[in-house]
Amino acid sequence: MRNKLLVLLSLLLVSSLSIAGPKIEQWKTKNGARVFYVNAPQLPIVDLRIVFDAGSARDADKPGLAALTNSLLDEGTGTLNADQVAEQFEGIGAQFGASSLRDMAVVSIRSLNDKVTLDKALDLFSNVVAKPTLPEESFQRNRKAMLVGLKVAKQRPNSIASKAYYKQVFGDHPYAIDGSGTEESLTAMKRQDVIDYHGRYYVANNAVIAIVGAVSRADAAKLAEKVTSRLAAGEAAATLPKVKPLTAATTKRIKHKSQQTHILVGQPGMHRGDPDYITLYVGNHVLGGSGLVSRLSEQVREQRGLAYSAYSYFSPMREDGPFTMGLQTKNSQADEALALLNKIIKEYVENGPTEQELKRSKQNITGGFALRVDSNKKIVEYIAMIGFYGLSLDYLDTFNDRVEAVTVEKIKDAFKRRIHPDKLVTIMVGGE
């Protein structure tokens, strides 16, 4: 019943926070975790998210370790096993979440804000995060599930293409590591590896806490201390190396039994906080980030009928993440589609968007801003991102103004400096 209430209340949240960027406050806990807080009194809910610099970029020679560690957090703590942890969260209507990406590992809790319920939720949450038992039985089960996942992924051309693409774009950089691991690394992995990884990276000085909800600044500070009190202070993760720019174009064709060829084309793009971020973001919206009205979709789908969809996007991370273009097409049309994709990006880098295209994209981006911050869940994701990547606290407040300041000339300049059509990685999977 409580979970249904939480969902209902979330759907009802349309407030002043939807109109302007929320006021973000920040501080540090006693043991070094950075806290970012937004007061949202409209609903009796608290969303709390902890982001650790503990993604797959930290896997080193053990691909899959970050994901496996993250998946084991709620498998037991103290005298509680996995079923009992789940039952206790369910019993108080709290929602626990965990996920692992290349840059980060995320754990979250959503609870009603009455003191008794919230105290119980956060007490269990802090134990799960800081003092998981990481049991051997669960380790074996989750590792086996990941190994099964790898076998399934080998049958999926999109998974094959993505793994090959990241390897070609990032080479020996940690971003080339696939978070799902490899058969060799997972088979060789021991429970002690997970214990050591958790002890190294799930520490206060390696954490950012985001809190959004009907809780005062003073009480938010108490919540932050509560959820980090059981964490060791530890040390922040080491700085990642810079991503090396590509020096030449490469093309890799991977034979796979499928009716369509999956094509990915790209290179290192930009990082969070990049001075060209807004310009590249708006420019890409015109190119391939706005769905069926983008230039890629118009020329590849509407004019030539080569694919149902064609797209492009930037994935900014702590260091330069990828700029990617992609499509799926009939095997017999793969070379034609690829040639058109390359033609479009070359022309776009040279000439940029038209004034009409830019105006339409700006209207679409700024007009949809309210929907980006219309719930506690979305806001907590944003402020966690702002905190983790060290962005300005007025990031949301100034977003629309920065979009409006983008011009055709700025897009042309940024794309010419940052995107190099003669040095793109191309991955093609299909053809059998």
C-alpha positions, 0 to 999 in steps of 0.5 A, a space after each residue: 500500500 505504501 509503495 502505491 502511495 509513493 508512486 501516486 504522490 510522485 505522479 502528482 508532483 507538479 510545482 514551482 520546481 518545474 518552472 525554475 531550477 531548484 535551490 541547491 545547498 551543499 556541505 560535507 559530512 564529518 567523514 568527508 562525503 559531499 552533500 547536495 540538498 534541495 528542499 521540496 516540501 510539496 510531498 511527504 517524500 525523501 529521495 536520497 542517492 549516494 554516488 560513488 566513484 566506483 564504476 567500471 572504469 575502476 575495474 582495472 584487470 578485473 572487468 565486471 567487478 564494479 557491477 558485481 560488487 554493486 549487485 551484492 549490496 542488498 544481498 545481506 547485512 548483519 543478521 539479515 539475508 537478501 529476502 529479509 532485507 527486501 521484506 524490511 524495505 517493503 514493510 516500510 514502503 521504502 524503495 531501494 535501488 542500485 546501479 553501476 555505470 562506467 564512471 559511478 556506482 549508485 545506491 538510492 532510497 525513497 521513503 515517506 518522510 515521517 520520522 519513524 518510517 524514515 529512520 528505519 529506512 535509512 538505518 537499513 539503507 546505511 547498513 546495506 551500503 556500508 556493511 553488506 555481508 556480500 555472502 559467498 552464495 550470493 556472489 556465486 549466484 550473481 556471478 553465474 547470472 553475469 556469465 549467462 548474460 555474456 552468452 546472451 549478449 553474444 547473440 545480440 548484434 547491438 551488444 556486440 557492436 557496442 563492446 567493439 565500439 568502446 574498445 576501438 574508441 578508447 583503446 587502453 583507456 579504462 572507459 574501454 572496459 565493459 562493465 558486464 565483464 568477460 568470461 575470463 575475468 568473471 570465472 577467475 573472480 573471488 569473493 575477496 575481490 568484491 570485499 576488497 573493492 567495496 572496502 576501497 571505493 565505498 567510502 565517504 571521501 569517494 562519495 556524493 550524497 544527493 537529498 531531495 524532499 520534504 525535509 529541512 536543511 538541519 534534518 537533511 544534515 542529520 540524514 547525511 550523517 546517518 547514512 555515512 556514519 558507518 562508512 570508512 572515511 577512506 580516500 577518493 579514487 585516483 584521477 582517471 587518465 585523459 582520453 587520447 584523441 584518435 589519430 586515424 579512421 578505423 573500420 571493423 566489420 564483424 560477421 553476425 547472422 542477422 537480417 540487419 547490419 548494426 552500424 556505430 560511428 564515432 570518436 571521443 567527444 566531450 566531458 562533463 563541465 566541458 566548455 563546449 558542452 552546451 554548444 555541442 549539445 544543441 548542435 547535436 540536437 539538430 544533427 541527430 538528437 531530436 528524434 524523427 525531426 533531426 537531420 540524420 533522420 530526415 535524410 537517412 529515413 525520410 529521404 532515402 528509406 535506409 533505416 527506421 531511425 538514425 541518431 547521434 548523441 554525446 555521452 559526456 563523462 568525467 573524461 571525454 565520453 563518446 560522440 556516437 552516430 548509429 543506425 540499423 539497416 538491411 545488410 544489402 544497404 549497409 555500405 550505402 547507409 554508411 556512406 550517407 552517414 559519413 556524408 552528413 557528418 562531414 557536411 554538418 561539421 563544415 556548414 553547421 545547422 541552418 538558422 531555422 533548424 537551430 531555432 526549432 531545436 532551441 524551442 524544443 530544448 527550452 520548452 521541455 526544460 520543465 519536464 526535466 525537473 518536474 519530480 523529486 526523482 529527476 531532481 535528485 538525479 540532476 543534483 547527484 550529477 552536478 555534485 559528482 562532476 563538480 558542476 556549478 550549482 546554478 547549472 539548472 538555473 542557467 541552462 535555458 539561457 545558455 541554450 539561447 546563447 548558442 549560435 550557428 557560428 558557435 556550433 560550426 566552430 565547436 564541431 570543427 574543433 571537436 569532431 573529425 570526420 577523417 578520424 572516425 571509428 566505424 563498427 558494422 555488425 551483421 552481413 550473414 
